[in-house]
Amino acid sequence: MNNVQRAKKVSQILNKIYPKIEVPLKSRNIFTLLISVLLSAQCTDINVNNVTRDIYPKYYKPEHFVKLGQKKIEKLIKKIGIFRIKAKSIYNLSKILVKKYNGKVPKTFEELEVLPGVGHKTASVVMSQGFGYPTFPVDTHIHRLAQRWGLTNGKNVVQTEKDLKRLFPKKSWNRLHLQIIFYGREFCKARECYGISCKICTTCYPNRKKPIIVNKA
């Protein structure tokens, strides 16, 4: 089975398990989506949702966070990992959005990726889930799964993203990104499946006996 065939099997299994998929991070608008994705770095979506549930009803515009200031933002998100660094990024990007973009979130990768605390993966999620632009956000988890499933031999997320975009039709990228995340959390966990027990791993590699060691992103 080559990687094109494996990609088709992966799509079939994921579409059967997750025919409908919801965005895991809760948000009120595109700006709060941007903030939630930024907060989710090194933090679970559940924790982010628990924290922002008390924030977004009152603070949901860049102007709100500029007025709050960095110290108050820190207090609001103190239950989230590296909250001081994230609070600084939120405050500074909010100032930029107000000053340069009239309080709106820009719609291009180039403009998003120069905002404080916003990397390519965060920009990809916002472009995908916020603006509906076809992207394939790849984090360390998707990188690990793509290697286990024989979809890439890339040593970093950049190469893995290129390989996945080549293997799957563009119209499926936004949905597939989320399907892979949910599947990894439920069935192909880092310290449980090891590439030899879940449905996708056993379908793609029925004769695999030993745990697979993946290249870290």
Contacts in CASP RR format, 6 or more apart in sequence:
PFRMAT RR
TARGET T0000
AUTHOR 0000-0000-0000
METHOD contacts of the structure
MODEL  1
MNNVQRAKKVSQILNKIYPKIEVPLKSRNIFTLLISVLLSAQCTDINVNN
VTRDIYPKYYKPEHFVKLGQKKIEKLIKKIGIFRIKAKSIYNLSKILVKK
YNGKVPKTFEELEVLPGVGHKTASVVMSQGFGYPTFPVDTHIHRLAQRWG
LTNGKNVVQTEKDLKRLFPKKSWNRLHLQIIFYGREFCKARECYGISCKI
CTTCYPNRKKPIIVNKA
1 9 0 8 1.000
1 204 0 8 1.000
3 150 0 8 1.000
3 151 0 8 1.000
3 152 0 8 1.000
3 163 0 8 1.000
3 167 0 8 1.000
4 167 0 8 1.000
6 149 0 8 1.000
6 150 0 8 1.000
6 151 0 8 1.000
6 204 0 8 1.000
7 151 0 8 1.000
7 167 0 8 1.000
7 168 0 8 1.000
9 200 0 8 1.000
9 203 0 8 1.000
9 204 0 8 1.000
10 149 0 8 1.000
10 151 0 8 1.000
10 200 0 8 1.000
10 204 0 8 1.000
11 168 0 8 1.000
11 172 0 8 1.000
11 176 0 8 1.000
13 183 0 8 1.000
13 199 0 8 1.000
13 200 0 8 1.000
13 203 0 8 1.000
14 176 0 8 1.000
14 179 0 8 1.000
14 180 0 8 1.000
14 183 0 8 1.000
14 200 0 8 1.000
15 179 0 8 1.000
17 179 0 8 1.000
17 183 0 8 1.000
18 178 0 8 1.000
18 179 0 8 1.000
18 182 0 8 1.000
18 183 0 8 1.000
21 175 0 8 1.000
21 178 0 8 1.000
21 179 0 8 1.000
21 182 0 8 1.000
22 178 0 8 1.000
23 129 0 8 1.000
23 178 0 8 1.000
24 45 0 8 1.000
24 49 0 8 1.000
24 178 0 8 1.000
24 181 0 8 1.000
24 182 0 8 1.000
25 33 0 8 1.000
25 36 0 8 1.000
25 37 0 8 1.000
25 40 0 8 1.000
25 45 0 8 1.000
25 48 0 8 1.000
25 49 0 8 1.000
25 129 0 8 1.000
26 36 0 8 1.000
26 49 0 8 1.000
26 52 0 8 1.000
26 53 0 8 1.000
26 56 0 8 1.000
27 33 0 8 1.000
27 35 0 8 1.000
27 36 0 8 1.000
27 52 0 8 1.000
27 56 0 8 1.000
28 56 0 8 1.000
28 57 0 8 1.000
28 60 0 8 1.000
29 60 0 8 1.000
30 105 0 8 1.000
30 126 0 8 1.000
30 130 0 8 1.000
30 131 0 8 1.000
31 60 0 8 1.000
31 61 0 8 1.000
31 62 0 8 1.000
31 97 0 8 1.000
31 103 0 8 1.000
31 105 0 8 1.000
32 52 0 8 1.000
32 56 0 8 1.000
32 60 0 8 1.000
33 125 0 8 1.000
33 126 0 8 1.000
33 129 0 8 1.000
33 130 0 8 1.000
34 93 0 8 1.000
34 105 0 8 1.000
34 112 0 8 1.000
34 118 0 8 1.000
34 122 0 8 1.000
34 126 0 8 1.000
35 52 0 8 1.000
35 65 0 8 1.000
35 90 0 8 1.000
36 48 0 8 1.000
36 49 0 8 1.000
36 52 0 8 1.000
37 122 0 8 1.000
37 125 0 8 1.000
37 126 0 8 1.000
38 86 0 8 1.000
38 89 0 8 1.000
38 90 0 8 1.000
38 93 0 8 1.000
38 117 0 8 1.000
38 118 0 8 1.000
38 122 0 8 1.000
39 48 0 8 1.000
39 51 0 8 1.000
39 52 0 8 1.000
39 77 0 8 1.000
39 80 0 8 1.000
39 86 0 8 1.000
40 48 0 8 1.000
41 82 0 8 1.000
41 86 0 8 1.000
41 122 0 8 1.000
42 81 0 8 1.000
42 82 0 8 1.000
43 80 0 8 1.000
43 81 0 8 1.000
47 79 0 8 1.000
47 80 0 8 1.000
48 80 0 8 1.000
50 79 0 8 1.000
51 76 0 8 1.000
51 77 0 8 1.000
51 79 0 8 1.000
51 80 0 8 1.000
54 76 0 8 1.000
55 76 0 8 1.000
55 77 0 8 1.000
58 64 0 8 1.000
59 65 0 8 1.000
59 68 0 8 1.000
59 76 0 8 1.000
61 103 0 8 1.000
62 93 0 8 1.000
62 94 0 8 1.000
62 95 0 8 1.000
62 97 0 8 1.000
62 98 0 8 1.000
62 103 0 8 1.000
63 94 0 8 1.000
63 98 0 8 1.000
63 103 0 8 1.000
64 94 0 8 1.000
65 73 0 8 1.000
65 90 0 8 1.000
65 91 0 8 1.000
65 94 0 8 1.000
66 91 0 8 1.000
66 94 0 8 1.000
66 95 0 8 1.000
66 98 0 8 1.000
68 76 0 8 1.000
68 91 0 8 1.000
69 91 0 8 1.000
70 87 0 8 1.000
70 88 0 8 1.000
70 91 0 8 1.000
71 87 0 8 1.000
73 87 0 8 1.000
73 90 0 8 1.000
73 91 0 8 1.000
74 83 0 8 1.000
74 84 0 8 1.000
74 87 0 8 1.000
77 83 0 8 1.000
77 86 0 8 1.000
77 87 0 8 1.000
77 90 0 8 1.000
80 86 0 8 1.000
86 117 0 8 1.000
88 116 0 8 1.000
89 116 0 8 1.000
89 117 0 8 1.000
89 118 0 8 1.000
92 116 0 8 1.000
93 115 0 8 1.000
93 116 0 8 1.000
93 117 0 8 1.000
93 118 0 8 1.000
96 115 0 8 1.000
96 116 0 8 1.000
97 103 0 8 1.000
97 104 0 8 1.000
97 105 0 8 1.000
97 115 0 8 1.000
101 111 0 8 1.000
105 112 0 8 1.000
105 126 0 8 1.000
106 112 0 8 1.000
107 127 0 8 1.000
107 131 0 8 1.000
107 133 0 8 1.000
109 120 0 8 1.000
109 123 0 8 1.000
109 124 0 8 1.000
109 127 0 8 1.000
112 118 0 8 1.000
112 119 0 8 1.000
112 122 0 8 1.000
112 123 0 8 1.000
112 126 0 8 1.000
112 127 0 8 1.000
113 119 0 8 1.000
113 120 0 8 1.000
113 123 0 8 1.000
121 137 0 8 1.000
121 138 0 8 1.000
121 139 0 8 1.000
121 157 0 8 1.000
124 135 0 8 1.000
124 136 0 8 1.000
124 137 0 8 1.000
124 138 0 8 1.000
125 135 0 8 1.000
125 137 0 8 1.000
127 133 0 8 1.000
127 135 0 8 1.000
128 134 0 8 1.000
128 135 0 8 1.000
128 137 0 8 1.000
128 173 0 8 1.000
128 174 0 8 1.000
128 177 0 8 1.000
129 174 0 8 1.000
132 174 0 8 1.000
134 170 0 8 1.000
134 171 0 8 1.000
134 173 0 8 1.000
134 174 0 8 1.000
135 173 0 8 1.000
135 174 0 8 1.000
135 177 0 8 1.000
136 161 0 8 1.000
136 164 0 8 1.000
136 165 0 8 1.000
136 168 0 8 1.000
136 173 0 8 1.000
136 176 0 8 1.000
136 177 0 8 1.000
137 177 0 8 1.000
138 146 0 8 1.000
138 157 0 8 1.000
138 160 0 8 1.000
138 161 0 8 1.000
138 164 0 8 1.000
138 177 0 8 1.000
139 157 0 8 1.000
139 217 0 8 1.000
140 157 0 8 1.000
140 216 0 8 1.000
140 217 0 8 1.000
141 181 0 8 1.000
141 184 0 8 1.000
141 190 0 8 1.000
142 157 0 8 1.000
142 160 0 8 1.000
142 164 0 8 1.000
142 177 0 8 1.000
142 180 0 8 1.000
142 181 0 8 1.000
143 152 0 8 1.000
143 156 0 8 1.000
143 157 0 8 1.000
143 160 0 8 1.000
143 214 0 8 1.000
143 217 0 8 1.000
144 190 0 8 1.000
144 214 0 8 1.000
144 217 0 8 1.000
145 180 0 8 1.000
145 183 0 8 1.000
145 184 0 8 1.000
145 188 0 8 1.000
146 152 0 8 1.000
146 160 0 8 1.000
146 163 0 8 1.000
146 164 0 8 1.000
146 180 0 8 1.000
147 153 0 8 1.000
147 154 0 8 1.000
147 160 0 8 1.000
147 212 0 8 1.000
147 214 0 8 1.000
147 215 0 8 1.000
148 188 0 8 1.000
148 193 0 8 1.000
148 195 0 8 1.000
148 201 0 8 1.000
148 212 0 8 1.000
148 214 0 8 1.000
149 200 0 8 1.000
149 201 0 8 1.000
149 204 0 8 1.000
150 204 0 8 1.000
150 205 0 8 1.000
151 160 0 8 1.000
151 163 0 8 1.000
151 164 0 8 1.000
151 167 0 8 1.000
152 159 0 8 1.000
152 160 0 8 1.000
152 163 0 8 1.000
152 164 0 8 1.000
153 215 0 8 1.000
154 160 0 8 1.000
154 163 0 8 1.000
154 215 0 8 1.000
155 215 0 8 1.000
156 217 0 8 1.000
157 217 0 8 1.000
160 217 0 8 1.000
164 173 0 8 1.000
164 176 0 8 1.000
165 173 0 8 1.000
168 176 0 8 1.000
183 198 0 8 1.000
183 200 0 8 1.000
187 193 0 8 1.000
187 198 0 8 1.000
187 199 0 8 1.000
187 200 0 8 1.000
188 195 0 8 1.000
188 198 0 8 1.000
188 200 0 8 1.000
188 201 0 8 1.000
193 201 0 8 1.000
194 211 0 8 1.000
194 212 0 8 1.000
195 201 0 8 1.000
195 205 0 8 1.000
195 208 0 8 1.000
195 211 0 8 1.000
195 212 0 8 1.000
196 202 0 8 1.000
196 205 0 8 1.000
196 208 0 8 1.000
196 209 0 8 1.000
196 210 0 8 1.000
196 211 0 8 1.000
196 212 0 8 1.000
201 208 0 8 1.000
202 208 0 8 1.000
END
